[in-house]
Amino acid sequence: MENKPDKVVYMDHSATTAVHPKVLDAMLPYFSERFGNASSIYGLAREARRALDQSRQTLAEGIGAKPEEIIFTSGGTESDNLALKGVADALRSKGNHIITSAIEHHAILHVCEYLSKRGYEITYLPVDKHGIVDPDAVGRAITEGTVLVSIMHANNEVGTIEPIAEIGRICKERKVVFHSDGVQAVGKLPIKVDELGVDLYSISAHKFYGPKGVGALYVRRRTPLIPQAQGGSQERNRRAGTENTAGIVGLATAIAMAEERRDDYNRKVGALRDRLIAGIQERIPSVCLNGHPTRRLSNNVNFCFQYVEGESILLNLDLMGVAASSGSACTSASLEPSHVLLAMGVQPEIAHGSVRLTLGYDNTEQEVDYVLSILPEIIERLRSMSPLYSKAGAAAGGGNG
C-alpha cells in the first residue's frame, strides 16, 4: 500500500472545485474597496458596473455569444429553473409539451415535476446502456405542442457526453426552443453556442475553479423568456436583484482560465482518468464501468462494485484520506439508487454499489496510485461481510463472482 498522503486526496471535482488563487485575487477588491452597487450612478458604482460589463464580455467570448445574451444568476440550479419555467410561461399559448431525458440533473427533473402539476405534459426520453440520448428519439417526440427540449451536455454522474449538436439541428428544423444544462461541460468541452445549436445554456462557476453561488444562463436573442424573479431592472429586466459583482468577476476569470488551459487540462486529467480506470479493472473483480467508455468527460470515473454498498466504500475511502462520492452531490443523502444508472438499465442492487471519482487539475499519478493501492483491500473487506458475495461465490464454485 502506498503511504497515506499528508492532505486529503480530493477526487470529487464534479461536486465542486477549489477557487483558483488567480480567481480569488480578481474577486477580492470587489468585497472591499470596489464594493459599490452596480445600479447606482456615482464613481464607486461605476467601477462595479465596468467590472460587470467586462465580465459579461469575457463570458460571451468564451462561449461564442453576444454580451447581451448573458444573464448572471446564482448558479446552475437557478439557470435551469429560469430556462424551463421562463420558456414554458412565455410559450404557454403555443403549447404545453416539454421534452427532456431520464438522466437529467434534479435541477431539471424537479422543475419538470413542478410544471407537470401545472398542466404541462413532460416526455422523459430513455437512454442506452451508456447513457446516450438518441437524437432521432428527440425528433420523434416533438409534436405541434412542444415548446421546449432540454437535454444536458454532459452527465454529472457518469460523464457521458450527449450529441447536443445533432439534437440542436433537429430542434432548429422543427422550430422548437432548445436548452442544455452545460454545468459539467464548461472547462472540459469546447462551448460555442452556434455550433451546438442551443437557444439556452446553463453555467455554474464552482465547477471550473470559480466561486460558489454564481452562474449564468445564455439566452439566444429573440428566445421567449419570462423572468422568474420580480424586483428591480437588473440583467435587462430578466433577473431582478443586486448583482453579485465579486462572484461575477470570479466567474469571468475562471472561464477565461478554463478556456486557456482546456487542452492541457484534458490531456493531463484524461491520462489520470485512464490510469485509474485501467487500475480498477485490473485489480478488482466484479466491477462495471458506468457511462460511455470513450465519449465521456476527461475527469470522470464511475464504477459499480458488485455485492457492496457505495456508501460503505465512501466511508472507508474517507477514513483513508480520499474524498469521493456516489454520484450527484445534490442527492448524496438519498438512500435510493441513482436514477441515472437505473435509466441506463443497471439493476438496483448493483446500482447501490456505485462510486464516482472525478479528477482535477491538481491531482497526481501518486494520488491515483494511492487510491489503487487501498481500494482493492476496501472492496475485499466489505465483500467478505456481504452475504450476497458469499452466495455468489458459492454459486460460482467458490470463485470471485
Summary of the structure (lengths in Angstrom):
residues: 401
radius of gyration: 22.2
end to end distance: 24.6
largest distance: 80.5
contacts: 1389
relative contact order: 0.16
helix: 44%
strand: 15%
